Amino acid sequence: MSVRAESRVVNLAGLVQGITLVTFPAASSVFTDPAEYGLSNTQYGAMFLPQVVTAITAALLGSTLARRITTKRVFLLGLAANIAAMVVLITTAAVESDPLAYPLLLMATAFLGLGFGLTVPVLNIYVAAFRPDAADRAVLVLNALLGLGTALAPVFVAVFVGLGFWWGLPVLSAVLLAGLLATSLRLPLHAGAEPGERAERTGVPRRFWAFAAFALLYGVCETMNGNWSQLDLSDLGASATQASLGLTAFWAMVTVGRVLFASVEGWLPPRVTYQFLPLVLIGTFALTALLPDDAPWFGIAVFGLAGLGCSALLPLTISFGEAALPSMSAAVAGGVIAFYQVGYGIAAFGVGRLVDTGTELSTIYGWTAFMAAGLAVLALVVAHGPHRDTRMRRLADRSSPTTSDP
């Protein structure tokens, strides 16, 4: 099949991965409802710890694994792990009031982290390899589709909850993933040299740690919106539907922002976008900390603006890193995703503990504004350097021997 057909399948995989990834946060009201699973905030936050551990492990080992069994097989393993996560989650619906339900939820998030950690770095590698002349745009489009999937997940949950079976979303995700797995088995899905070869020879450049620190702080900022927006809006008097709409607004604007910035990169350089968006996040976290009671639509709008602030940051971190660190370019996506997951874990578990010990979510949102300020500082470092024209750099890397990073 043609590269175009492979690109379509890879982009579709990004969309489905987005739906799958947000299945758990989108159902947060179900998990914390005393009439359903009845989880405390601490239990809900801790539910994501296995996901963080397996995602970090998979992302860091993915390039080594790809070198041994091929990138395609890593991708297929990721899809299979995602399917396993959805199957286990569906199983918990039959025992949601039983003590067995929580260990099963932990198992499900562990599989989800494994699937995410294996799949997402490979998807970023594929789209850049399939479109080397427009790699930044290809990465942004892929992540826009992933963002679209994350925006659709809370909508699907709201629909299925209205129909009386919230677990319809994991069923839908499992079916879509199985279809992708069957289709991908027939495709070559070859991305050139296997990841990790150069990184293993030259080690990790010092400059990588700036990208890692940015990804970690970004993970905290994104997760504060992606995992806790529904509960924050509920605490402020929003209905269940309005709270779900707040999460949808966040992920929808993540998608819109990625499409927008991919479309205007010709006259708005990606490095300018990269340095501007953390300032948007500082403002939105400050506004979230000050949200009044009984003003759900204002809260929804603020979370939507936060989605715009998050939109292009993670994909641009990956594409900047791949261009700026040629000695480990194929392993950058996995490393960035790993540190992003560290931030995810900090916000997912740490916030639950803080809330259960009496700290208001609004206070925590105010603290997160300082982390967004850290992003603004790091953006000046990450966006400064030899990757200002990443597309030309990629083309040069394809035709020149391996070099060492400064």
C-alpha positions in Angstrom: 0.0 0.0 0.0 1.0 3.6 -0.5 2.5 5.9 2.1 -0.7 7.9 1.9 -2.7 4.9 3.0 -0.3 4.3 5.9 -0.6 8.0 6.9 -4.4 7.7 7.0 -4.2 4.7 9.3 -1.6 6.3 11.6 -3.7 9.5 11.9 -6.8 7.4 12.6 -4.8 5.6 15.3 -4.1 9.0 16.9 -7.8 9.8 17.0 -8.7 6.4 18.5 -5.8 6.7 21.0 -7.2 10.0 22.1 -10.6 8.6 22.8 -9.1 5.6 24.7 -6.8 7.8 26.8 -9.5 10.0 28.2 -12.0 7.2 28.8 -11.1 7.1 32.5 -11.0 10.9 33.2 -14.2 11.4 31.2 -15.9 8.9 33.5 -14.6 10.6 36.7 -18.1 11.4 37.9 -19.0 7.7 37.6 -15.9 6.5 39.5 -16.5 9.0 42.4 -20.3 8.6 42.5 -21.3 6.8 45.8 -24.0 5.0 43.9 -21.5 3.7 41.4 -17.8 2.9 42.3 -17.8 5.3 45.2 -14.0 6.1 45.0 -12.6 8.9 47.1 -10.5 11.6 45.5 -7.4 9.9 46.7 -8.5 6.5 45.2 -9.5 8.2 41.9 -6.1 10.0 41.7 -4.2 6.8 42.6 -6.0 4.9 39.9 -3.7 6.6 37.4 -0.4 5.6 39.0 -0.2 2.3 37.3 -0.8 4.1 34.0 2.0 6.5 34.7 4.5 3.8 35.6 3.8 1.6 32.6 3.6 4.6 30.2 7.0 5.8 31.4 8.5 2.4 31.2 7.1 1.7 27.7 8.1 5.1 26.3 11.7 4.8 27.6 12.1 1.2 26.4 10.1 1.6 23.2 13.1 2.6 21.0 15.2 -0.4 22.3 12.2 -2.7 21.8 11.7 -1.4 18.3 15.3 -2.0 17.4 14.8 -5.7 18.4 11.4 -6.5 17.1 10.7 -3.6 14.6 8.7 -0.4 15.0 5.6 -2.0 13.5 5.4 -4.7 16.2 5.8 -2.1 18.9 2.8 -0.3 17.5 0.8 -3.5 17.3 1.7 -4.3 20.9 0.5 -0.9 21.9 -2.8 -1.4 20.2 -3.2 -4.8 21.9 -2.5 -3.3 25.3 -5.1 -0.6 24.7 -7.7 -3.3 23.8 -6.8 -5.2 27.0 -7.3 -2.0 29.0 -10.8 -1.5 27.6 -11.8 -5.1 28.1 -10.8 -5.0 31.8 -12.6 -1.7 32.2 -15.7 -3.2 30.7 -15.4 -6.1 33.2 -15.4 -3.7 36.2 -18.9 -2.5 35.2 -20.3 -5.8 36.3 -18.6 -5.6 39.8 -18.5 -1.8 40.4 -19.8 -2.0 44.0 -17.5 -5.0 44.8 -14.0 -4.6 46.4 -12.7 -6.4 43.4 -13.5 -3.5 41.1 -10.7 -1.2 42.3 -7.8 -3.7 41.6 -9.4 -4.3 38.2 -9.4 -0.6 37.5 -5.7 -0.4 38.5 -5.0 -3.3 36.0 -7.0 -1.5 33.3 -5.0 1.8 33.7 -1.7 -0.2 33.7 -2.6 -1.7 30.3 -3.7 1.8 29.2 -0.3 3.3 30.1 1.5 0.5 28.4 -0.6 1.1 25.2 -0.1 4.8 25.3 3.6 4.6 26.0 4.2 2.2 23.1 1.8 3.7 20.6 2.2 7.5 20.8 5.9 7.8 20.3 5.7 5.5 17.4 2.9 7.5 15.8 5.0 10.7 16.1 7.9 8.9 14.4 5.7 7.6 11.6 4.1 10.9 10.7 7.5 12.7 10.6 9.0 9.9 8.5 6.0 9.9 6.1 6.2 13.7 5.6 9.8 14.7 6.1 9.2 17.9 4.1 6.5 19.1 6.5 7.3 17.2 9.7 6.2 19.9 12.1 2.8 20.2 10.5 2.4 16.4 10.3 3.1 16.1 14.0 0.7 18.9 14.8 -2.0 17.3 12.7 -1.5 13.9 14.3 -1.7 15.5 17.8 -4.8 17.5 16.7 -6.5 14.2 15.8 -5.4 12.8 19.2 -6.9 15.9 20.8 -10.1 15.5 18.8 -10.4 12.0 20.3 -9.9 13.3 23.8 -12.6 15.9 23.1 -15.0 13.2 21.9 -14.5 10.9 24.9 -16.5 13.0 27.5 -19.3 13.6 24.8 -19.6 9.8 24.3 -19.6 9.2 28.1 -22.4 11.8 28.5 -24.4 10.1 25.7 -23.9 6.6 27.1 -24.7 7.7 30.7 -27.9 9.2 29.4 -28.7 5.8 27.7 -28.0 4.0 31.0 -24.7 2.3 30.2 -21.6 4.4 30.6 -19.5 1.4 29.7 -20.6 1.9 26.1 -17.5 4.1 25.6 -14.9 1.4 26.4 -16.9 -1.0 24.2 -16.7 1.5 21.3 -13.0 2.0 21.9 -12.3 -1.7 21.9 -14.1 -2.2 18.6 -12.2 0.7 17.0 -8.9 -0.5 18.3 -9.5 -4.0 17.1 -10.3 -2.7 13.6 -7.1 -0.7 13.6 -5.1 -3.7 14.7 -6.5 -5.8 11.9 -5.8 -3.2 9.3 -2.3 -2.4 10.6 -1.3 -6.1 10.3 -1.6 -5.8 6.5 0.4 -2.6 6.2 4.3 -2.4 6.0 4.5 0.6 8.4 8.2 1.0 8.0 9.8 4.3 9.2 13.3 3.8 8.0 16.1 3.2 10.5 14.8 1.7 13.8 14.7 4.2 16.7 17.4 4.3 19.3 20.4 3.5 17.2 22.1 6.9 17.4 21.0 7.5 21.0 22.6 4.2 22.2 25.9 5.2 20.6 26.2 8.8 21.7 24.2 8.9 25.0 21.8 11.5 26.1 22.8 15.1 25.3 22.6 17.7 28.1 20.2 19.7 26.1 17.6 17.0 26.3 16.9 17.7 29.9 15.5 21.1 29.1 12.9 19.3 26.9 12.3 16.8 29.7 11.7 19.5 32.3 9.3 21.3 29.9 7.4 18.0 29.3 7.1 17.3 33.0 5.7 20.8 33.8 3.4 20.6 30.8 2.1 17.2 32.0 1.1 18.8 35.3 -0.6 21.7 33.6 -2.5 19.6 31.1 -3.6 17.0 33.8 -4.9 19.7 36.1 -7.4 20.6 33.3 -7.9 17.1 31.8 -8.4 15.2 35.0 -9.8 17.7 37.5 -11.9 20.2 35.5 -15.2 18.2 35.9 -14.8 17.9 39.7 -13.9 21.5 40.0 -16.9 22.6 38.0 -19.1 20.3 40.0 -17.8 21.8 43.3 -18.8 25.2 41.9 -22.4 24.1 41.3 -22.3 23.0 37.7 -24.6 20.1 36.7 -23.1 16.8 35.5 -23.8 17.8 31.9 -22.1 21.2 32.3 -19.1 19.6 34.0 -18.7 17.2 31.1 -19.0 20.1 28.7 -16.1 21.8 30.5 -13.9 18.8 29.9 -15.1 18.7 26.3 -14.4 22.4 25.8 -10.8 21.9 27.1 -10.0 19.0 24.7 -11.9 20.5 21.8 -9.8 23.7 22.1 -6.6 21.6 22.3 -7.6 20.2 18.9 -8.6 23.5 17.5 -5.4 25.1 18.6 -3.3 22.3 17.0 -5.1 22.7 13.7 -4.9 26.5 13.9 -1.2 26.7 14.6 -0.4 24.0 12.0 -2.3 26.1 9.4 -0.6 29.4 10.2 3.0 28.3 10.7 3.9 30.0 7.4 3.5 33.4 8.9 3.5 32.6 12.6 6.7 30.7 13.4 6.3 27.7 15.7 8.8 29.1 18.1 6.7 32.2 18.6 3.6 30.1 19.2 5.7 28.0 21.7 6.8 31.0 23.7 3.3 32.6 23.7 1.1 29.7 24.8 2.5 29.3 28.4 1.5 32.9 29.0 -2.1 31.9 28.1 -1.9 29.1 30.6 -0.7 31.4 33.4 -3.8 33.5 32.8 -6.2 30.6 32.7 -4.9 29.0 35.9 -5.2 32.4 37.6 -8.8 32.7 36.3 -9.7 29.1 37.3 -8.5 29.8 40.9 -10.9 32.7 41.0 -14.0 31.1 39.4 -17.2 32.1 41.2 -19.9 29.7 42.4 -22.9 29.2 40.1 -21.2 30.6 37.0 -20.6 27.3 35.1 -20.6 28.8 31.6 -17.8 31.2 32.6 -15.9 28.2 33.9 -16.4 26.2 30.7 -15.1 29.2 28.7 -12.0 29.4 30.9 -11.3 25.7 30.5 -11.7 26.1 26.8 -9.1 28.9 26.8 -6.8 26.6 28.8 -7.2 24.0 26.0 -5.9 26.6 23.5 -3.0 27.3 25.8 -2.0 23.6 26.0 -2.7 22.8 22.3 0.6 23.0 20.4 3.0 22.7 23.3 3.5 18.9 23.5 3.7 18.2 19.8 6.1 21.1 19.2 8.3 19.9 22.1 8.6 16.6 20.3 9.3 18.1 16.8 11.7 20.7 18.2 13.5 18.0 20.1 13.8 15.6 17.2 15.3 18.4 15.1 17.6 19.9 17.8 18.9 16.5 19.0 19.9 14.6 15.9 22.0 12.1 17.7 18.8 10.8 19.5 16.1 12.2 17.2 14.2 8.9 16.9 14.2 8.4 20.7 13.1 12.0 21.6 9.4 11.3 21.3 9.6 8.4 23.8 11.7 10.5 26.3 9.4 13.5 26.1 6.3 11.3 26.5 7.9 9.6 29.6 8.5 12.9 31.3 5.1 14.2 30.3 3.7 11.1 32.1 5.7 12.0 35.2 3.9 15.3 35.3 0.7 13.5 34.7 1.3 11.3 37.7 2.1 14.2 39.9 -1.1 16.0 39.1 -3.3 12.9 39.0 -2.3 11.4 42.3 -0.9 14.5 44.2 -4.0 16.6 43.7 -6.3 13.8 45.0 -4.3 13.6 48.2 -4.4 17.3 48.6 -8.1 17.6 48.1 -8.8 14.8 50.5 -6.8 16.5 53.2 -8.7 19.7 52.8 -7.0 21.8 50.1 -9.5 23.5 47.8 -9.1 22.7 44.1 -9.2 26.5 43.4 -6.1 26.9 45.5 -4.3 24.1 43.6 -5.1 25.8 40.3 -3.6 29.0 41.6 -0.4 27.1 42.5 -0.3 25.6 39.0 0.0 29.1 37.6 3.5 29.1 38.9 4.3 25.9 37.1 2.9 27.5 33.9 5.4 30.4 34.6 8.1 27.8 34.7 7.0 26.6 31.2 7.3 30.2 30.0 10.9 30.4 31.1 11.8 26.9 29.7 10.1 27.8 26.4 12.7 30.5 25.8 15.4 27.8 26.2 13.7 25.0 24.2 12.6 27.3 21.3 16.1 28.9 21.0 18.7 27.0 19.0 19.4 25.2 15.8 15.9 23.9 15.2 14.3 27.2 14.2 13.7 25.8 10.7 13.0 22.2 11.7 11.8 21.1 8.3 15.1 22.0 6.6 17.0 20.5 9.5 15.1 17.2 9.1 15.9 17.1 5.4 19.6 17.8 6.1 19.7 15.0 8.7 18.4 12.5 6.1 21.4 13.2 3.8 24.2 13.8 6.3 26.1 11.5 8.7 25.3 11.3 12.4 26.7 14.2 14.4 27.0 14.8 18.1 24.9 17.3 19.9 26.5 20.2 21.8 
